[in-house]
Amino acid sequence: MMTDSEKWQIKDRLYDLIEKLQGATELVEMDDFALAGVVLMDVAGQIQRVKLRLSTNQEEN
């Protein structure tokens, strides 16, 4: 079972990822495609870590 603290940590991380995606959108608007790609790769890696954490927690239940 996931604690409330763990749930808040995941929610905070997801909100942070949303902000990074918005930043990547702004970079595309400024024609900075290389940096937008770097941001997207970072976000993808963080999403994988959150997904792993959630799936590990689900297996424990």
C-alpha positions as CSV (number, residue, x, y, z in Angstrom):
1,M,0.0,0.0,0.0
2,M,1.3,3.4,-0.9
3,T,1.5,6.0,1.9
4,D,0.0,9.5,1.6
5,S,3.5,10.9,1.5
6,E,4.4,8.7,-1.4
7,K,1.3,9.7,-3.3
8,W,2.1,13.4,-2.8
9,Q,5.6,12.8,-4.0
10,I,4.3,11.2,-7.2
11,K,1.7,13.9,-7.7
12,D,4.4,16.6,-7.3
13,R,6.7,14.8,-9.7
14,L,3.9,14.6,-12.3
15,Y,3.1,18.3,-11.9
16,D,6.8,19.0,-12.4
17,L,6.8,17.0,-15.6
18,I,3.8,18.9,-16.9
19,E,5.7,22.1,-16.3
20,K,8.7,20.7,-18.2
21,L,6.4,19.7,-21.1
22,Q,5.0,23.3,-21.2
23,G,8.6,24.6,-21.3
24,A,9.4,22.2,-24.2
25,T,6.4,23.6,-26.1
26,E,7.8,27.2,-25.6
27,L,11.2,26.1,-26.8
28,V,9.6,24.7,-30.0
29,E,7.8,28.1,-30.5
30,M,11.2,29.8,-30.2
31,D,12.6,27.3,-32.8
32,D,15.0,25.7,-30.3
33,F,14.3,22.2,-31.3
34,A,17.5,20.7,-30.0
35,L,16.9,21.9,-26.5
36,A,13.2,20.9,-26.7
37,G,14.3,17.4,-27.7
38,V,16.6,17.2,-24.7
39,V,13.8,18.3,-22.4
40,L,11.5,15.7,-23.9
41,M,14.1,12.9,-23.4
42,D,14.5,13.9,-19.8
43,V,10.7,13.9,-19.3
44,A,10.4,10.5,-21.0
45,G,13.0,9.1,-18.6
46,Q,11.3,10.5,-15.6
47,I,7.9,9.2,-16.8
48,Q,9.5,5.7,-17.0
49,R,10.7,6.0,-13.4
50,V,7.3,7.0,-12.2
51,K,5.7,4.2,-14.2
52,L,8.1,1.7,-12.6
53,R,7.4,3.0,-9.1
54,L,3.7,2.7,-9.7
55,S,3.9,-0.8,-11.2
56,T,6.2,-2.0,-8.4
57,N,3.7,-0.7,-5.8
58,Q,0.8,-2.4,-7.7
59,E,2.7,-5.8,-7.6
60,E,3.1,-5.5,-3.8
61,N,-0.7,-5.3,-3.4
